[in-house]
Amino acid sequence: MIWIRSAIFNIVFFAWTTVVVVVAIPVLAMSERAMVAYARGWSRSVLLLLRVICGLRYRVVGREKVPKGGFIIACKHQSAWDTIAFFC
């Protein structure tokens, strides 16, 4: 069952990302803030796809310890998930 769900997710992910990229072309002419908001929306939609199709659930622990302002996240990148999740 895991292989089937993974295959379905990959098909939906690449199809959805293709649509998002094509629709994003006009967004490139907008402000940086608009582009970041658009990209954040894409990353949230991917996390939603992961939850619905693959059943992936997660929780954030220690968010209150993140400092105000700029900071650096250093992680080992075990998968592409953390890159998408950190953008949200």
Secondary structure, 3 states (H helix, E strand, C coil): CHHHHHHHHHHHHHHHHHHHHHHHCHHHHCCHHHHHHHHHHHHHHHHHHHHHHHCCCCCCCCHHHCCCCCCCCCCCCCCCHHHHHHHC
